[in-house]
Amino acid sequence: MRSVLSISLPDKVARELDRFAKNQGRNKSDVVKESISIYLWESRFADMRKSLSARAKKKGVVTDEDIFKEVS
């Protein structure tokens, strides 16, 4: 199932999106869908990292070296 979303963009952003999509040989809808998917994934990742970071610090895991020791 699909949902239709209508958005309003400032002129400058709309022109930049037009140029970007044309340069990539893609349509604007695909660029926006991919951008939203990436944004949502990065947001979930940041939330997870924040949550895990607090727990790791409690266990004394604060550097990449500490993580490597835990994983190996």
PDB file of N, CA, C and O in Angstrom:
ATOM      1  N   MET A   1       0.840  -1.174   0.000  1.00  0.00           N
ATOM      2  CA  MET A   1       0.000   0.000   0.000  1.00  0.00           C
ATOM      3  C   MET A   1       0.889   1.244   0.000  1.00  0.00           C
ATOM      4  O   MET A   1       1.985   1.229   0.561  1.00  0.00           O
ATOM      5  N   ARG A   2       0.431   2.276  -0.606  1.00  0.00           N
ATOM      6  CA  ARG A   2       1.180   3.528  -0.688  1.00  0.00           C
ATOM      7  C   ARG A   2       0.364   4.661  -0.107  1.00  0.00           C
ATOM      8  O   ARG A   2      -0.867   4.647  -0.127  1.00  0.00           O
ATOM      9  N   SER A   3       1.079   5.639   0.409  1.00  0.00           N
ATOM     10  CA  SER A   3       0.444   6.874   0.878  1.00  0.00           C
ATOM     11  C   SER A   3       0.980   8.016   0.044  1.00  0.00           C
ATOM     12  O   SER A   3       2.154   8.035  -0.328  1.00  0.00           O
ATOM     13  N   VAL A   4       0.128   8.949  -0.240  1.00  0.00           N
ATOM     14  CA  VAL A   4       0.530  10.131  -0.992  1.00  0.00           C
ATOM     15  C   VAL A   4       0.768  11.252   0.000  1.00  0.00           C
ATOM     16  O   VAL A   4      -0.048  11.493   0.890  1.00  0.00           O
ATOM     17  N   LEU A   5       1.891  11.935  -0.157  1.00  0.00           N
ATOM     18  CA  LEU A   5       2.255  13.036   0.719  1.00  0.00           C
ATOM     19  C   LEU A   5       2.531  14.251  -0.151  1.00  0.00           C
ATOM     20  O   LEU A   5       3.316  14.188  -1.097  1.00  0.00           O
ATOM     21  N   SER A   6       1.898  15.323   0.171  1.00  0.00           N
ATOM     22  CA  SER A   6       2.115  16.569  -0.557  1.00  0.00           C
ATOM     23  C   SER A   6       2.895  17.501   0.355  1.00  0.00           C
ATOM     24  O   SER A   6       2.500  17.733   1.497  1.00  0.00           O
ATOM     25  N   ILE A   7       4.005  18.037  -0.148  1.00  0.00           N
ATOM     26  CA  ILE A   7       4.798  18.949   0.671  1.00  0.00           C
ATOM     27  C   ILE A   7       5.031  20.253  -0.069  1.00  0.00           C
ATOM     28  O   ILE A   7       4.962  20.319  -1.296  1.00  0.00           O
ATOM     29  N   SER A   8       5.303  21.265   0.695  1.00  0.00           N
ATOM     30  CA  SER A   8       5.615  22.578   0.151  1.00  0.00           C
ATOM     31  C   SER A   8       7.080  22.863   0.474  1.00  0.00           C
ATOM     32  O   SER A   8       7.499  22.736   1.624  1.00  0.00           O
ATOM     33  N   LEU A   9       7.849  23.243  -0.526  1.00  0.00           N
ATOM     34  CA  LEU A   9       9.266  23.528  -0.341  1.00  0.00           C
ATOM     35  C   LEU A   9       9.557  24.990  -0.657  1.00  0.00           C
ATOM     36  O   LEU A   9       8.930  25.580  -1.537  1.00  0.00           O
ATOM     37  N   PRO A  10      10.507  25.564   0.062  1.00  0.00           N
ATOM     38  CA  PRO A  10      10.948  26.909  -0.324  1.00  0.00           C
ATOM     39  C   PRO A  10      11.510  26.849  -1.747  1.00  0.00           C
ATOM     40  O   PRO A  10      12.049  25.822  -2.161  1.00  0.00           O
ATOM     41  N   ASP A  11      11.384  27.940  -2.487  1.00  0.00           N
ATOM     42  CA  ASP A  11      11.824  27.959  -3.883  1.00  0.00           C
ATOM     43  C   ASP A  11      13.257  27.476  -4.059  1.00  0.00           C
ATOM     44  O   ASP A  11      13.552  26.701  -4.969  1.00  0.00           O
ATOM     45  N   LYS A  12      14.140  27.932  -3.190  1.00  0.00           N
ATOM     46  CA  LYS A  12      15.551  27.560  -3.308  1.00  0.00           C
ATOM     47  C   LYS A  12      15.742  26.041  -3.171  1.00  0.00           C
ATOM     48  O   LYS A  12      16.500  25.436  -3.929  1.00  0.00           O
ATOM     49  N   VAL A  13      15.060  25.443  -2.216  1.00  0.00           N
ATOM     50  CA  VAL A  13      15.164  23.994  -2.005  1.00  0.00           C
ATOM     51  C   VAL A  13      14.545  23.248  -3.188  1.00  0.00           C
ATOM     52  O   VAL A  13      15.084  22.236  -3.635  1.00  0.00           O
ATOM     53  N   ALA A  14      13.432  23.737  -3.687  1.00  0.00           N
ATOM     54  CA  ALA A  14      12.773  23.104  -4.833  1.00  0.00           C
ATOM     55  C   ALA A  14      13.679  23.123  -6.065  1.00  0.00           C
ATOM     56  O   ALA A  14      13.770  22.133  -6.791  1.00  0.00           O
ATOM     57  N   ARG A  15      14.350  24.258  -6.296  1.00  0.00           N
ATOM     58  CA  ARG A  15      15.266  24.341  -7.444  1.00  0.00           C
ATOM     59  C   ARG A  15      16.449  23.391  -7.267  1.00  0.00           C
ATOM     60  O   ARG A  15      16.883  22.739  -8.216  1.00  0.00           O
ATOM     61  N   GLU A  16      16.961  23.323  -6.042  1.00  0.00           N
ATOM     62  CA  GLU A  16      18.088  22.433  -5.778  1.00  0.00           C
ATOM     63  C   GLU A  16      17.681  20.970  -5.963  1.00  0.00           C
ATOM     64  O   GLU A  16      18.446  20.174  -6.507  1.00  0.00           O
ATOM     65  N   LEU A  17      16.487  20.624  -5.513  1.00  0.00           N
ATOM     66  CA  LEU A  17      15.977  19.266  -5.709  1.00  0.00           C
ATOM     67  C   LEU A  17      15.820  18.962  -7.189  1.00  0.00           C
ATOM     68  O   LEU A  17      16.197  17.879  -7.638  1.00  0.00           O
ATOM     69  N   ASP A  18      15.269  19.898  -7.954  1.00  0.00           N
ATOM     70  CA  ASP A  18      15.137  19.714  -9.404  1.00  0.00           C
ATOM     71  C   ASP A  18      16.493  19.433 -10.046  1.00  0.00           C
ATOM     72  O   ASP A  18      16.647  18.476 -10.805  1.00  0.00           O
ATOM     73  N   ARG A  19      17.476  20.280  -9.730  1.00  0.00           N
ATOM     74  CA  ARG A  19      18.819  20.107 -10.311  1.00  0.00           C
ATOM     75  C   ARG A  19      19.428  18.770  -9.909  1.00  0.00           C
ATOM     76  O   ARG A  19      19.978  18.049 -10.742  1.00  0.00           O
ATOM     77  N   PHE A  20      19.325  18.452  -8.632  1.00  0.00           N
ATOM     78  CA  PHE A  20      19.906  17.213  -8.133  1.00  0.00           C
ATOM     79  C   PHE A  20      19.286  16.001  -8.837  1.00  0.00           C
ATOM     80  O   PHE A  20      20.002  15.125  -9.324  1.00  0.00           O
ATOM     81  N   ALA A  21      17.959  15.959  -8.886  1.00  0.00           N
ATOM     82  CA  ALA A  21      17.265  14.834  -9.511  1.00  0.00           C
ATOM     83  C   ALA A  21      17.669  14.700 -10.978  1.00  0.00           C
ATOM     84  O   ALA A  21      17.933  13.593 -11.448  1.00  0.00           O
ATOM     85  N   LYS A  22      17.719  15.810 -11.699  1.00  0.00           N
ATOM     86  CA  LYS A  22      18.112  15.764 -13.111  1.00  0.00           C
ATOM     87  C   LYS A  22      19.546  15.273 -13.273  1.00  0.00           C
ATOM     88  O   LYS A  22      19.830  14.458 -14.150  1.00  0.00           O
ATOM     89  N   ASN A  23      20.448  15.768 -12.430  1.00  0.00           N
ATOM     90  CA  ASN A  23      21.853  15.344 -12.499  1.00  0.00           C
ATOM     91  C   ASN A  23      22.016  13.860 -12.194  1.00  0.00           C
ATOM     92  O   ASN A  23      22.909  13.206 -12.732  1.00  0.00           O
ATOM     93  N   GLN A  24      21.156  13.333 -11.335  1.00  0.00           N
ATOM     94  CA  GLN A  24      21.212  11.924 -10.966  1.00  0.00           C
ATOM     95  C   GLN A  24      20.418  11.036 -11.931  1.00  0.00           C
ATOM     96  O   GLN A  24      20.490   9.810 -11.855  1.00  0.00           O
ATOM     97  N   GLY A  25      19.664  11.662 -12.836  1.00  0.00           N
ATOM     98  CA  GLY A  25      18.832  10.893 -13.765  1.00  0.00           C
ATOM     99  C   GLY A  25      17.680  10.200 -13.057  1.00  0.00           C
ATOM    100  O   GLY A  25      17.261   9.112 -13.452  1.00  0.00           O
ATOM    101  N   ARG A  26      17.171  10.834 -12.010  1.00  0.00           N
ATOM    102  CA  ARG A  26      16.091  10.261 -11.214  1.00  0.00           C
ATOM    103  C   ARG A  26      14.951  11.262 -11.114  1.00  0.00           C
ATOM    104  O   ARG A  26      15.117  12.437 -11.441  1.00  0.00           O
ATOM    105  N   ASN A  27      13.794  10.793 -10.663  1.00  0.00           N
ATOM    106  CA  ASN A  27      12.708  11.743 -10.469  1.00  0.00           C
ATOM    107  C   ASN A  27      12.730  12.242  -9.024  1.00  0.00           C
ATOM    108  O   ASN A  27      13.304  11.609  -8.139  1.00  0.00           O
ATOM    109  N   LYS A  28      12.100  13.376  -8.812  1.00  0.00           N
ATOM    110  CA  LYS A  28      12.117  14.015  -7.491  1.00  0.00           C
ATOM    111  C   LYS A  28      11.495  13.121  -6.426  1.00  0.00           C
ATOM    112  O   LYS A  28      11.979  13.079  -5.295  1.00  0.00           O
ATOM    113  N   SER A  29      10.450  12.422  -6.766  1.00  0.00           N
ATOM    114  CA  SER A  29       9.773  11.559  -5.799  1.00  0.00           C
ATOM    115  C   SER A  29      10.726  10.489  -5.258  1.00  0.00           C
ATOM    116  O   SER A  29      10.761  10.233  -4.055  1.00  0.00           O
ATOM    117  N   ASP A  30      11.495   9.869  -6.151  1.00  0.00           N
ATOM    118  CA  ASP A  30      12.444   8.844  -5.715  1.00  0.00           C
ATOM    119  C   ASP A  30      13.529   9.427  -4.820  1.00  0.00           C
ATOM    120  O   ASP A  30      13.926   8.799  -3.838  1.00  0.00           O
ATOM    121  N   VAL A  31      14.009  10.621  -5.148  1.00  0.00           N
ATOM    122  CA  VAL A  31      15.038  11.275  -4.336  1.00  0.00           C
ATOM    123  C   VAL A  31      14.485  11.561  -2.935  1.00  0.00           C
ATOM    124  O   VAL A  31      15.159  11.313  -1.935  1.00  0.00           O
ATOM    125  N   VAL A  32      13.270  12.077  -2.868  1.00  0.00           N
ATOM    126  CA  VAL A  32      12.671  12.402  -1.577  1.00  0.00           C
ATOM    127  C   VAL A  32      12.403  11.129  -0.779  1.00  0.00           C
ATOM    128  O   VAL A  32      12.654  11.104   0.425  1.00  0.00           O
ATOM    129  N   LYS A  33      11.896  10.064  -1.422  1.00  0.00           N
ATOM    130  CA  LYS A  33      11.641   8.808  -0.710  1.00  0.00           C
ATOM    131  C   LYS A  33      12.932   8.249  -0.126  1.00  0.00           C
ATOM    132  O   LYS A  33      12.963   7.822   1.028  1.00  0.00           O
ATOM    133  N   GLU A  34      13.991   8.253  -0.919  1.00  0.00           N
ATOM    134  CA  GLU A  34      15.270   7.748  -0.431  1.00  0.00           C
ATOM    135  C   GLU A  34      15.805   8.623   0.703  1.00  0.00           C
ATOM    136  O   GLU A  34      16.329   8.111   1.693  1.00  0.00           O
ATOM    137  N   SER A  35      15.675   9.929   0.558  1.00  0.00           N
ATOM    138  CA  SER A  35      16.147  10.856   1.597  1.00  0.00           C
ATOM    139  C   SER A  35      15.422  10.630   2.920  1.00  0.00           C
ATOM    140  O   SER A  35      16.045  10.632   3.981  1.00  0.00           O
ATOM    141  N   ILE A  36      14.118  10.439   2.855  1.00  0.00           N
ATOM    142  CA  ILE A  36      13.341  10.192   4.073  1.00  0.00           C
ATOM    143  C   ILE A  36      13.741   8.859   4.704  1.00  0.00           C
ATOM    144  O   ILE A  36      13.884   8.766   5.923  1.00  0.00           O
ATOM    145  N   SER A  37      13.920   7.837   3.883  1.00  0.00           N
ATOM    146  CA  SER A  37      14.332   6.528   4.400  1.00  0.00           C
ATOM    147  C   SER A  37      15.680   6.615   5.099  1.00  0.00           C
ATOM    148  O   SER A  37      15.859   6.049   6.177  1.00  0.00           O
ATOM    149  N   ILE A  38      16.626   7.318   4.494  1.00  0.00           N
ATOM    150  CA  ILE A  38      17.951   7.485   5.089  1.00  0.00           C
ATOM    151  C   ILE A  38      17.851   8.274   6.391  1.00  0.00           C
ATOM    152  O   ILE A  38      18.473   7.908   7.388  1.00  0.00           O
ATOM    153  N   TYR A  39      17.080   9.339   6.387  1.00  0.00           N
ATOM    154  CA  TYR A  39      16.902  10.153   7.591  1.00  0.00           C
ATOM    155  C   TYR A  39      16.328   9.317   8.733  1.00  0.00           C
ATOM    156  O   TYR A  39      16.819   9.384   9.860  1.00  0.00           O
ATOM    157  N   LEU A  40      15.299   8.537   8.448  1.00  0.00           N
ATOM    158  CA  LEU A  40      14.672   7.721   9.486  1.00  0.00           C
ATOM    159  C   LEU A  40      15.632   6.657  10.010  1.00  0.00           C
ATOM    160  O   LEU A  40      15.682   6.416  11.217  1.00  0.00           O
ATOM    161  N   TRP A  41      16.397   6.016   9.121  1.00  0.00           N
ATOM    162  CA  TRP A  41      17.379   5.018   9.543  1.00  0.00           C
ATOM    163  C   TRP A  41      18.440   5.658  10.427  1.00  0.00           C
ATOM    164  O   TRP A  41      18.783   5.117  11.479  1.00  0.00           O
ATOM    165  N   GLU A  42      18.961   6.809  10.004  1.00  0.00           N
ATOM    166  CA  GLU A  42      19.993   7.497  10.795  1.00  0.00           C
ATOM    167  C   GLU A  42      19.456   7.933  12.156  1.00  0.00           C
ATOM    168  O   GLU A  42      20.181   7.895  13.151  1.00  0.00           O
ATOM    169  N   SER A  43      18.211   8.339  12.203  1.00  0.00           N
ATOM    170  CA  SER A  43      17.597   8.736  13.459  1.00  0.00           C
ATOM    171  C   SER A  43      17.473   7.547  14.406  1.00  0.00           C
ATOM    172  O   SER A  43      17.790   7.657  15.590  1.00  0.00           O
ATOM    173  N   ARG A  44      17.010   6.405  13.885  1.00  0.00           N
ATOM    174  CA  ARG A  44      16.916   5.192  14.708  1.00  0.00           C
ATOM    175  C   ARG A  44      18.301   4.761  15.184  1.00  0.00           C
ATOM    176  O   ARG A  44      18.466   4.360  16.336  1.00  0.00           O
ATOM    177  N   PHE A  45      19.289   4.842  14.304  1.00  0.00           N
ATOM    178  CA  PHE A  45      20.658   4.467  14.646  1.00  0.00           C
ATOM    179  C   PHE A  45      21.200   5.374  15.755  1.00  0.00           C
ATOM    180  O   PHE A  45      21.820   4.890  16.702  1.00  0.00           O
ATOM    181  N   ALA A  46      20.974   6.664  15.643  1.00  0.00           N
ATOM    182  CA  ALA A  46      21.448   7.616  16.660  1.00  0.00           C
ATOM    183  C   ALA A  46      20.788   7.335  18.004  1.00  0.00           C
ATOM    184  O   ALA A  46      21.451   7.387  19.041  1.00  0.00           O
ATOM    185  N   ASP A  47      19.485   7.038  17.998  1.00  0.00           N
ATOM    186  CA  ASP A  47      18.785   6.712  19.245  1.00  0.00           C
ATOM    187  C   ASP A  47      19.363   5.449  19.874  1.00  0.00           C
ATOM    188  O   ASP A  47      19.592   5.400  21.083  1.00  0.00           O
ATOM    189  N   MET A  48      19.598   4.429  19.053  1.00  0.00           N
ATOM    190  CA  MET A  48      20.147   3.179  19.547  1.00  0.00           C
ATOM    191  C   MET A  48      21.559   3.395  20.105  1.00  0.00           C
ATOM    192  O   MET A  48      21.906   2.874  21.165  1.00  0.00           O
ATOM    193  N   ARG A  49      22.354   4.160  19.384  1.00  0.00           N
ATOM    194  CA  ARG A  49      23.728   4.430  19.812  1.00  0.00           C
ATOM    195  C   ARG A  49      23.739   5.167  21.151  1.00  0.00           C
ATOM    196  O   ARG A  49      24.546   4.866  22.031  1.00  0.00           O
ATOM    197  N   LYS A  50      22.841   6.128  21.290  1.00  0.00           N
ATOM    198  CA  LYS A  50      22.744   6.893  22.535  1.00  0.00           C
ATOM    199  C   LYS A  50      22.387   5.970  23.697  1.00  0.00           C
ATOM    200  O   LYS A  50      22.978   6.055  24.774  1.00  0.00           O
ATOM    201  N   SER A  51      21.426   5.097  23.469  1.00  0.00           N
ATOM    202  CA  SER A  51      20.993   4.161  24.491  1.00  0.00           C
ATOM    203  C   SER A  51      22.115   3.189  24.860  1.00  0.00           C
ATOM    204  O   SER A  51      22.377   2.950  26.039  1.00  0.00           O
ATOM    205  N   LEU A  52      22.765   2.639  23.853  1.00  0.00           N
ATOM    206  CA  LEU A  52      23.834   1.674  24.113  1.00  0.00           C
ATOM    207  C   LEU A  52      25.063   2.339  24.708  1.00  0.00           C
ATOM    208  O   LEU A  52      25.776   1.724  25.501  1.00  0.00           O
ATOM    209  N   SER A  53      25.317   3.579  24.339  1.00  0.00           N
ATOM    210  CA  SER A  53      26.476   4.299  24.846  1.00  0.00           C
ATOM    211  C   SER A  53      26.398   4.455  26.363  1.00  0.00           C
ATOM    212  O   SER A  53      27.396   4.280  27.062  1.00  0.00           O
ATOM    213  N   ALA A  54      25.235   4.776  26.859  1.00  0.00           N
ATOM    214  CA  ALA A  54      25.059   4.935  28.307  1.00  0.00           C
ATOM    215  C   ALA A  54      25.331   3.617  29.020  1.00  0.00           C
ATOM    216  O   ALA A  54      25.998   3.600  30.054  1.00  0.00           O
ATOM    217  N   ARG A  55      24.824   2.514  28.478  1.00  0.00           N
ATOM    218  CA  ARG A  55      25.051   1.201  29.096  1.00  0.00           C
ATOM    219  C   ARG A  55      26.516   0.782  28.996  1.00  0.00           C
ATOM    220  O   ARG A  55      27.060   0.187  29.927  1.00  0.00           O
ATOM    221  N   ALA A  56      27.152   1.092  27.872  1.00  0.00           N
ATOM    222  CA  ALA A  56      28.562   0.735  27.688  1.00  0.00           C
ATOM    223  C   ALA A  56      29.437   1.487  28.680  1.00  0.00           C
ATOM    224  O   ALA A  56      30.352   0.909  29.266  1.00  0.00           O
ATOM    225  N   LYS A  57      29.164   2.766  28.870  1.00  0.00           N
ATOM    226  CA  LYS A  57      29.956   3.562  29.805  1.00  0.00           C
ATOM    227  C   LYS A  57      29.864   2.997  31.221  1.00  0.00           C
ATOM    228  O   LYS A  57      30.853   2.991  31.954  1.00  0.00           O
ATOM    229  N   LYS A  58      28.691   2.527  31.603  1.00  0.00           N
ATOM    230  CA  LYS A  58      28.526   1.930  32.933  1.00  0.00           C
ATOM    231  C   LYS A  58      29.410   0.694  33.093  1.00  0.00           C
ATOM    232  O   LYS A  58      29.855   0.377  34.196  1.00  0.00           O
ATOM    233  N   LYS A  59      29.660  -0.003  31.975  1.00  0.00           N
ATOM    234  CA  LYS A  59      30.495  -1.206  32.016  1.00  0.00           C
ATOM    235  C   LYS A  59      31.969  -0.886  31.746  1.00  0.00           C
ATOM    236  O   LYS A  59      32.804  -1.790  31.702  1.00  0.00           O
ATOM    237  N   GLY A  60      32.288   0.405  31.566  1.00  0.00           N
ATOM    238  CA  GLY A  60      33.681   0.791  31.331  1.00  0.00           C
ATOM    239  C   GLY A  60      34.126   0.675  29.886  1.00  0.00           C
ATOM    240  O   GLY A  60      35.323   0.720  29.601  1.00  0.00           O
ATOM    241  N   VAL A  61      33.186   0.526  28.976  1.00  0.00           N
ATOM    242  CA  VAL A  61      33.510   0.437  27.553  1.00  0.00           C
ATOM    243  C   VAL A  61      33.292   1.818  26.956  1.00  0.00           C
ATOM    244  O   VAL A  61      32.159   2.240  26.726  1.00  0.00           O
ATOM    245  N   VAL A  62      34.414   2.524  26.705  1.00  0.00           N
ATOM    246  CA  VAL A  62      34.275   3.898  26.222  1.00  0.00           C
ATOM    247  C   VAL A  62      35.091   4.193  24.965  1.00  0.00           C
ATOM    248  O   VAL A  62      34.826   5.187  24.290  1.00  0.00           O
ATOM    249  N   THR A  63      36.070   3.362  24.633  1.00  0.00           N
ATOM    250  CA  THR A  63      36.891   3.612  23.443  1.00  0.00           C
ATOM    251  C   THR A  63      36.689   2.498  22.432  1.00  0.00           C
ATOM    252  O   THR A  63      36.119   1.453  22.747  1.00  0.00           O
ATOM    253  N   ASP A  64      37.166   2.733  21.207  1.00  0.00           N
ATOM    254  CA  ASP A  64      37.117   1.683  20.180  1.00  0.00           C
ATOM    255  C   ASP A  64      37.915   0.464  20.626  1.00  0.00           C
ATOM    256  O   ASP A  64      37.535  -0.671  20.335  1.00  0.00           O
ATOM    257  N   GLU A  65      39.007   0.694  21.325  1.00  0.00           N
ATOM    258  CA  GLU A  65      39.837  -0.410  21.828  1.00  0.00           C
ATOM    259  C   GLU A  65      39.054  -1.250  22.830  1.00  0.00           C
ATOM    260  O   GLU A  65      39.148  -2.477  22.824  1.00  0.00           O
ATOM    261  N   ASP A  66      38.283  -0.591  23.688  1.00  0.00           N
ATOM    262  CA  ASP A  66      37.460  -1.304  24.653  1.00  0.00           C
ATOM    263  C   ASP A  66      36.434  -2.179  23.940  1.00  0.00           C
ATOM    264  O   ASP A  66      36.201  -3.321  24.336  1.00  0.00           O
ATOM    265  N   ILE A  67      35.836  -1.648  22.907  1.00  0.00           N
ATOM    266  CA  ILE A  67      34.845  -2.392  22.138  1.00  0.00           C
ATOM    267  C   ILE A  67      35.508  -3.591  21.475  1.00  0.00           C
ATOM    268  O   ILE A  67      34.961  -4.694  21.501  1.00  0.00           O
ATOM    269  N   PHE A  68      36.680  -3.389  20.882  1.00  0.00           N
ATOM    270  CA  PHE A  68      37.394  -4.485  20.224  1.00  0.00           C
ATOM    271  C   PHE A  68      37.681  -5.605  21.226  1.00  0.00           C
ATOM    272  O   PHE A  68      37.510  -6.781  20.906  1.00  0.00           O
ATOM    273  N   LYS A  69      38.117  -5.246  22.436  1.00  0.00           N
ATOM    274  CA  LYS A  69      38.395  -6.250  23.471  1.00  0.00           C
ATOM    275  C   LYS A  69      37.135  -7.034  23.822  1.00  0.00           C
ATOM    276  O   LYS A  69      37.187  -8.249  24.015  1.00  0.00           O
ATOM    277  N   GLU A  70      35.996  -6.332  23.904  1.00  0.00           N
ATOM    278  CA  GLU A  70      34.736  -7.006  24.237  1.00  0.00           C
ATOM    279  C   GLU A  70      34.269  -7.951  23.144  1.00  0.00           C
ATOM    280  O   GLU A  70      33.698  -9.005  23.423  1.00  0.00           O
ATOM    281  N   VAL A  71      34.513  -7.569  21.905  1.00  0.00           N
ATOM    282  CA  VAL A  71      34.009  -8.346  20.772  1.00  0.00           C
ATOM    283  C   VAL A  71      34.928  -9.521  20.435  1.00  0.00           C
ATOM    284  O   VAL A  71      34.452 -10.572  20.007  1.00  0.00           O
ATOM    285  N   SER A  72      36.230  -9.354  20.623  1.00  0.00           N
ATOM    286  CA  SER A  72      37.167 -10.426  20.244  1.00  0.00           C
ATOM    287  C   SER A  72      37.219 -11.548  21.241  1.00  0.00           C
ATOM    288  O   SER A  72      37.962 -12.510  21.049  1.00  0.00           O
TER     289      SER A  72
END
